[in-house]
Amino acid sequence: MPEGPEIRRAADRVEAQLAGGPIDAAWFAFADLRAHADSLIGRRIERVDTRGKAMLVRFDDGRVLYSHNQLYGLWKLHPAGAPPETKRSLRVRLEVGDRAASLYSASDVSMWRDATIEAHPFIARQGPDLLSETVTVGDIAERLASKRFSRRGLGGLLLDQGFVAGPGNYLRSEILFFAGLHHKRRPGDLSGDARQRLARYILELTWQTYRSAGTTNAPEWVVKAKAQGEAQRQQRFAAFEREGFGCHRCATPIERVSVGSRRLYFCPRCQPSP
């Protein structure tokens, strides 16, 4: 499933594709959305936000199109009147002038009002979105120290979108590796400095992943991985999917475990068990 940075990048592309003009055509596959199609003609898209792995297309009349890609959903950009060749099922199509954006295969799509979107069952459970809202290192450190989250193991907490929205499985491994923390550690057991360091990497690596289109690794370690003949997939990451490869810090082989029924990668020397 795409993580927050991938959805934020997709939102940017959809916004750029449809910005600047009134909607000329709108089409929806789901019956409860079809009533909106005609009334969207002439409206404009103000912006496209994200809340974790959900996308929010905001129209200038206060309507908000909610979509969650889940495993298979995908937005495709194309010229109006020339849809892409695909076997995917079309769910939404919006056209502005000679440009169009089409959502395929997603099953969770609905229309809301700006005043009520926060009541959406998925949105209501989300923590602050690191890429679409103003979130500081101090905000994250405060949440780590709060009663709600301080006794949670980090391996589970970093997948909880109620803590912060956006990071997923590969970011979990990368954040813990760079912070030098074992997945069994709990925020409440960390020093103030360690919580600040963890909060900084949560925010910085999420933004780095967004800006780099998926690379969390340090630039000098990317060079090192290339020189060692590692595949591009391993070059992108410092720990994730590098089981058996030497840690870039200490050369200890990276290990893989299952935490929360999902794979997690870590260095047993740099991230010692509590």
HELIX and SHEET records of a PDB file:
HELIX    1   1 GLY A    4  LEU A   18  1                                  15    
HELIX    2   2 ALA A   31  ARG A   34  1                                   4    
HELIX    3   3 ALA A   37  LEU A   40  1                                   4    
HELIX    4   4 ILE A  117  ALA A  119  5                                   3    
HELIX    5   5 PRO A  121  ALA A  124  1                                   4    
HELIX    6   6 VAL A  137  ALA A  145  1                                   9    
HELIX    7   7 LEU A  154  LEU A  157  1                                   4    
HELIX    8   8 ASN A  169  ALA A  179  1                                  11    
HELIX    9   9 PRO A  187  ASP A  189  5                                   3    
HELIX   10  10 GLY A  192  SER A  212  1                                  21    
HELIX   11  11 PRO A  219  ALA A  227  1                                   9    
HELIX   12  12 GLN A  232  ARG A  236  1                                   5    
SHEET    1   A 4 ALA A  25  PHE A  28  0                                        
SHEET    2   A 4 LEU A  90  VAL A  96 -1                                        
SHEET    3   A 4 ARG A  99  TYR A 104 -1                                        
SHEET    4   A 4 LEU A  74  PRO A  79 -1                                        
SHEET    1   B 4 ILE A  45  ARG A  51  0                                        
SHEET    2   B 4 ALA A  54  PHE A  59 -1                                        
SHEET    3   B 4 ARG A  63  HIS A  68 -1                                        
SHEET    4   B 4 ASP A 108  ARG A 113 -1                                        
SHEET    1   C 2 GLU A 255  VAL A 259  0                                        
SHEET    2   C 2 ARG A 262  PHE A 266 -1                                        
END                                                                             
